[in-house]
Amino acid sequence: MDNILFIQNDPEVPPGTYADRLAETGIAFRIARPFAGEDIPRLDEAAAVIVLGGSMGVNDTGVHPFLLKVKDYIRAALNVWKPFLGICLGGQLLADVAGARVTSNLYEEIGVRRVNLSMKGLEDVLFRSVPAHFDTFQWHHDSFALPEGAIPLACSDACPIQAFRCGRNAYGLQFHPEVNENIVEAWCRDFAGGPEPDLILAGFRNVRASYLNNSLRILDNFLEIAGIRMQ
């Protein structure tokens, strides 16, 4: 069994530091790329699932029909309580499957932004040893509402729901804890002209050490939730 399954939705949004961390600690993982026509492994072939981000939206199934398969997979994961972490688009897909609305251009954030944990977030295992207020990286035009019955775990000044939990072990994040400088630099190249890309990259470099520390804590906590021990 591969312990962690990454579902990558976009060639420009790889698992980044999270794949590096798993490789360093000897935890087996697999990356499924349904956007490239790859099959998604059966649920029983992974101990936990991480669905990554992407430039598309949850309703862009006409242009990206593979999203229908990803949604079905997430729905099945919820039904069997498979430990699940959705990042940005992955969190939006989780919210959509759980019945919440995902809206475009309402709470857009790009660059380093501060996220604030709620009281429930401070109590949740996923954010154990993460500061109540921490700087992380954002790159989203869409944002999710809170699914019915879900627990809000974090917010930012611009976006009221930055993290939530469905049930006991399915999490949606709006922010990106998995990026590295190369990924940020590649995303910035997509911006047309002006000083903004340089400012975004400089902002990431300024918080890189604390960002990585908190991001890896979140991953390590998720592994504990999934019952996966580092070797």
DRENDO-1510 file (C-alpha; in Angstrom, 1 decimal, always signed):
<recs>
REC; n; res; u; v; w
REC; 1; MET; +0.0; +0.0; +0.0 .
REC; 2; ASP; +1.2; +3.5; -0.8 .
REC; 3; ASN; +0.7; +5.5; +2.4 .
REC; 4; ILE; -0.1; +8.8; +0.8 .
REC; 5; LEU; -1.8; +9.4; -2.5 .
REC; 6; PHE; -1.4; +12.9; -4.1 .
REC; 7; ILE; -3.9; +13.8; -6.7 .
REC; 8; GLN; -2.4; +16.5; -9.0 .
REC; 9; ASN; -4.9; +18.5; -11.0 .
REC; 10; ASP; -2.5; +20.8; -12.8 .
REC; 11; PRO; +1.0; +20.3; -14.2 .
REC; 12; GLU; +2.0; +23.6; -12.6 .
REC; 13; VAL; +0.8; +22.6; -9.1 .
REC; 14; PRO; +3.0; +19.7; -7.9 .
REC; 15; PRO; +3.2; +18.5; -4.3 .
REC; 16; GLY; +6.4; +20.5; -3.7 .
REC; 17; THR; +7.8; +20.4; -0.2 .
REC; 18; TYR; +5.2; +17.8; +0.9 .
REC; 19; ALA; +6.6; +15.2; -1.5 .
REC; 20; ASP; +10.2; +16.2; -0.4 .
REC; 21; ARG; +9.2; +15.7; +3.3 .
REC; 22; LEU; +7.7; +12.2; +2.6 .
REC; 23; ALA; +10.7; +11.1; +0.7 .
REC; 24; GLU; +13.1; +12.4; +3.4 .
REC; 25; THR; +11.2; +10.5; +6.1 .
REC; 26; GLY; +10.8; +7.3; +4.2 .
REC; 27; ILE; +7.0; +7.5; +3.8 .
REC; 28; ALA; +5.8; +5.9; +0.6 .
REC; 29; PHE; +3.7; +8.0; -1.7 .
REC; 30; ARG; +2.3; +8.1; -5.2 .
REC; 31; ILE; +1.2; +11.0; -7.5 .
REC; 32; ALA; -1.8; +10.4; -9.7 .
REC; 33; ARG; -2.2; +12.9; -12.5 .
REC; 34; PRO; -5.8; +12.6; -13.9 .
REC; 35; PHE; -5.4; +15.8; -15.9 .
REC; 36; ALA; -2.9; +13.7; -18.0 .
REC; 37; GLY; -5.3; +10.8; -18.4 .
REC; 38; GLU; -3.9; +8.7; -15.5 .
REC; 39; ASP; -6.2; +6.6; -13.5 .
REC; 40; ILE; -6.7; +7.4; -9.8 .
REC; 41; PRO; -5.8; +4.3; -7.7 .
REC; 42; ARG; -8.5; +2.6; -5.6 .
REC; 43; LEU; -9.2; +4.1; -2.2 .
REC; 44; ASP; -7.9; +1.0; -0.5 .
REC; 45; GLU; -4.5; +1.5; -2.0 .
REC; 46; ALA; -3.8; +4.6; +0.1 .
REC; 47; ALA; -3.9; +5.3; +3.8 .
REC; 48; ALA; -4.6; +9.0; +3.1 .
REC; 49; VAL; -5.3; +11.3; +0.2 .
REC; 50; ILE; -4.0; +14.8; -0.5 .
REC; 51; VAL; -5.7; +16.7; -3.4 .
REC; 52; LEU; -3.6; +19.5; -4.8 .
REC; 53; GLY; -4.6; +22.9; -6.3 .
REC; 54; GLY; -5.0; +24.0; -9.9 .
REC; 55; SER; -5.8; +27.0; -12.1 .
REC; 56; MET; -9.3; +25.6; -13.0 .
REC; 57; GLY; -12.5; +26.0; -11.0 .
REC; 58; VAL; -14.7; +23.3; -9.5 .
REC; 59; ASN; -17.3; +23.8; -12.1 .
REC; 60; ASP; -15.0; +23.8; -15.1 .
REC; 61; THR; -15.9; +20.1; -15.8 .
REC; 62; GLY; -16.7; +20.8; -19.5 .
REC; 63; VAL; -13.1; +22.0; -20.2 .
REC; 64; HIS; -11.6; +19.6; -17.6 .
REC; 65; PRO; -13.8; +16.5; -17.4 .
REC; 66; PHE; -11.3; +14.7; -15.2 .
REC; 67; LEU; -12.6; +16.9; -12.4 .
REC; 68; LEU; -15.8; +14.7; -12.3 .
REC; 69; LYS; -13.6; +11.7; -11.5 .
REC; 70; VAL; -11.8; +13.6; -8.8 .
REC; 71; LYS; -15.1; +14.7; -7.3 .
REC; 72; ASP; -16.4; +11.1; -7.3 .
REC; 73; TYR; -13.2; +10.0; -5.6 .
REC; 74; ILE; -13.5; +12.7; -2.9 .
REC; 75; ARG; -17.1; +11.7; -2.3 .
REC; 76; ALA; -16.1; +8.0; -1.9 .
REC; 77; ALA; -13.3; +9.0; +0.5 .
REC; 78; LEU; -15.8; +10.9; +2.6 .
REC; 79; ASN; -18.1; +7.9; +2.7 .
REC; 80; VAL; -15.4; +5.7; +4.2 .
REC; 81; TRP; -13.7; +8.3; +6.4 .
REC; 82; LYS; -10.5; +8.2; +4.5 .
REC; 83; PRO; -8.1; +10.8; +5.9 .
REC; 84; PHE; -8.2; +13.6; +3.4 .
REC; 85; LEU; -6.5; +17.0; +2.9 .
REC; 86; GLY; -7.6; +19.3; +0.1 .
REC; 87; ILE; -5.3; +22.2; -0.8 .
REC; 88; CYS; -6.7; +25.3; -2.5 .
REC; 89; LEU; -8.6; +23.7; -5.5 .
REC; 90; GLY; -8.5; +20.5; -3.5 .
REC; 91; GLY; -10.3; +22.2; -0.6 .
REC; 92; GLN; -12.7; +23.8; -3.0 .
REC; 93; LEU; -13.5; +20.4; -4.5 .
REC; 94; LEU; -14.1; +19.0; -1.0 .
REC; 95; ALA; -16.4; +21.9; -0.2 .
REC; 96; ASP; -18.3; +21.4; -3.4 .
REC; 97; VAL; -18.7; +17.7; -2.8 .
REC; 98; ALA; -19.9; +18.4; +0.7 .
REC; 99; GLY; -22.6; +20.8; -0.6 .
REC; 100; ALA; -21.1; +24.2; -0.1 .
REC; 101; ARG; -20.9; +27.0; -2.7 .
REC; 102; VAL; -17.6; +27.9; -4.3 .
REC; 103; THR; -17.5; +31.5; -5.6 .
REC; 104; SER; -15.1; +33.2; -8.0 .
REC; 105; ASN; -13.5; +36.6; -7.5 .
REC; 106; LEU; -15.0; +37.3; -4.1 .
REC; 107; TYR; -12.2; +36.7; -1.6 .
REC; 108; GLU; -9.2; +36.6; -4.0 .
REC; 109; GLU; -5.7; +36.5; -2.4 .
REC; 110; ILE; -2.3; +36.3; -4.0 .
REC; 111; GLY; +1.0; +36.3; -2.2 .
REC; 112; VAL; +2.0; +36.0; +1.5 .
REC; 113; ARG; -1.0; +36.5; +3.8 .
REC; 114; ARG; -1.6; +36.0; +7.5 .
REC; 115; VAL; -4.0; +33.3; +8.6 .
REC; 116; ASN; -5.7; +33.2; +12.0 .
REC; 117; LEU; -6.8; +30.0; +13.7 .
REC; 118; SER; -10.2; +29.9; +15.3 .
REC; 119; MET; -10.6; +28.4; +18.8 .
REC; 120; LYS; -11.6; +25.2; +17.1 .
REC; 121; GLY; -8.5; +25.4; +14.9 .
REC; 122; LEU; -6.3; +25.8; +17.9 .
REC; 123; GLU; -7.8; +22.7; +19.4 .
REC; 124; ASP; -7.6; +20.6; +16.2 .
REC; 125; VAL; -4.8; +18.1; +15.7 .
REC; 126; LEU; -4.1; +19.4; +12.2 .
REC; 127; PHE; -2.8; +22.7; +13.6 .
REC; 128; ARG; -1.1; +21.5; +16.7 .
REC; 129; SER; +2.0; +23.5; +17.5 .
REC; 130; VAL; +1.1; +26.0; +14.7 .
REC; 131; PRO; +0.9; +29.6; +15.9 .
REC; 132; ALA; -2.5; +31.1; +16.3 .
REC; 133; HIS; -1.5; +33.7; +13.6 .
REC; 134; PHE; +0.9; +32.6; +10.9 .
REC; 135; ASP; +2.1; +33.8; +7.5 .
REC; 136; THR; +1.4; +31.5; +4.6 .
REC; 137; PHE; +1.2; +31.6; +0.8 .
REC; 138; GLN; -2.0; +32.2; -1.1 .
REC; 139; TRP; -2.9; +32.0; -4.8 .
REC; 140; HIS; -6.6; +31.7; -5.3 .
REC; 141; HIS; -9.4; +33.5; -7.2 .
REC; 142; ASP; -12.1; +31.2; -6.0 .
REC; 143; SER; -13.1; +30.5; -2.4 .
REC; 144; PHE; -15.4; +28.2; -0.6 .
REC; 145; ALA; -18.3; +28.6; +1.8 .
REC; 146; LEU; -18.5; +26.4; +4.9 .
REC; 147; PRO; -20.2; +23.1; +4.2 .
REC; 148; GLU; -23.2; +22.3; +6.5 .
REC; 149; GLY; -22.0; +20.7; +9.7 .
REC; 150; ALA; -18.3; +21.4; +9.0 .
REC; 151; ILE; -16.1; +23.1; +11.6 .
REC; 152; PRO; -14.4; +26.4; +10.6 .
REC; 153; LEU; -10.7; +26.3; +11.6 .
REC; 154; ALA; -9.1; +29.4; +10.2 .
REC; 155; CYS; -9.7; +32.7; +8.5 .
REC; 156; SER; -7.8; +35.7; +7.1 .
REC; 157; ASP; -8.6; +39.4; +6.9 .
REC; 158; ALA; -9.7; +39.0; +3.3 .
REC; 159; CYS; -11.2; +35.5; +3.3 .
REC; 160; PRO; -13.6; +34.3; +6.1 .
REC; 161; ILE; -12.9; +30.6; +5.7 .
REC; 162; GLN; -9.3; +29.5; +5.2 .
REC; 163; ALA; -9.6; +26.0; +6.6 .
REC; 164; PHE; -12.4; +23.7; +7.7 .
REC; 165; ARG; -12.9; +20.1; +8.8 .
REC; 166; CYS; -15.6; +17.7; +7.6 .
REC; 167; GLY; -16.4; +14.9; +9.9 .
REC; 168; ARG; -13.4; +13.6; +11.9 .
REC; 169; ASN; -10.6; +13.6; +9.3 .
REC; 170; ALA; -11.3; +15.4; +6.1 .
REC; 171; TYR; -9.8; +18.9; +5.8 .
REC; 172; GLY; -10.0; +21.7; +3.3 .
REC; 173; LEU; -7.4; +24.5; +3.1 .
REC; 174; GLN; -7.7; +27.6; +1.0 .
REC; 175; PHE; -4.0; +28.5; +1.4 .
REC; 176; HIS; -0.9; +26.7; +0.0 .
REC; 177; PRO; +1.3; +25.0; +2.6 .
REC; 178; GLU; +3.2; +22.9; +0.0 .
REC; 179; VAL; +4.9; +25.4; -2.3 .
REC; 180; ASN; +8.6; +26.1; -2.6 .
REC; 181; GLU; +10.5; +29.0; -4.1 .
REC; 182; ASN; +10.7; +27.3; -7.5 .
REC; 183; ILE; +6.9; +26.9; -7.6 .
REC; 184; VAL; +6.2; +30.4; -6.5 .
REC; 185; GLU; +8.7; +31.7; -9.1 .
REC; 186; ALA; +7.0; +29.7; -11.9 .
REC; 187; TRP; +3.6; +31.0; -10.9 .
REC; 188; CYS; +4.9; +34.6; -10.9 .
REC; 189; ARG; +6.1; +34.2; -14.4 .
REC; 190; ASP; +2.5; +33.9; -15.5 .
REC; 191; PHE; +1.8; +37.5; -14.3 .
REC; 192; ALA; +2.1; +40.0; -17.1 .
REC; 193; GLY; +4.6; +42.8; -16.4 .
REC; 194; GLY; +4.8; +45.2; -13.6 .
REC; 195; PRO; +6.6; +44.9; -10.2 .
REC; 196; GLU; +4.0; +42.7; -8.6 .
REC; 197; PRO; +5.7; +39.3; -9.4 .
REC; 198; ASP; +8.9; +40.5; -7.9 .
REC; 199; LEU; +7.1; +41.7; -4.8 .
REC; 200; ILE; +5.3; +38.4; -4.4 .
REC; 201; LEU; +8.5; +36.4; -4.7 .
REC; 202; ALA; +10.3; +38.7; -2.3 .
REC; 203; GLY; +7.5; +38.4; +0.2 .
REC; 204; PHE; +7.7; +34.6; +0.1 .
REC; 205; ARG; +11.5; +34.7; +0.6 .
REC; 206; ASN; +11.0; +37.0; +3.6 .
REC; 207; VAL; +8.9; +34.4; +5.4 .
REC; 208; ARG; +10.3; +31.2; +3.9 .
REC; 209; ALA; +11.8; +29.8; +7.1 .
REC; 210; SER; +8.7; +30.2; +9.3 .
REC; 211; TYR; +6.4; +29.3; +6.4 .
REC; 212; LEU; +8.2; +26.0; +5.8 .
REC; 213; ASN; +8.3; +25.2; +9.5 .
REC; 214; ASN; +4.5; +25.7; +9.9 .
REC; 215; SER; +3.7; +24.0; +6.7 .
REC; 216; LEU; +5.6; +20.8; +7.6 .
REC; 217; ARG; +4.0; +20.8; +11.0 .
REC; 218; ILE; +0.6; +20.7; +9.3 .
REC; 219; LEU; +1.8; +17.8; +7.1 .
REC; 220; ASP; +3.2; +15.9; +10.1 .
REC; 221; ASN; +0.0; +16.4; +12.0 .
REC; 222; PHE; -2.0; +15.1; +9.1 .
REC; 223; LEU; +0.2; +12.0; +9.0 .
REC; 224; GLU; -0.6; +11.5; +12.6 .
REC; 225; ILE; -4.3; +11.9; +11.9 .
REC; 226; ALA; -3.9; +9.2; +9.2 .
REC; 227; GLY; -2.1; +6.9; +11.6 .
REC; 228; ILE; +1.1; +7.1; +9.5 .
REC; 229; ARG; +4.4; +6.9; +11.4 .
REC; 230; MET; +7.7; +8.3; +10.1 .
REC; 231; GLN; +10.4; +5.8; +9.6 .
</recs>
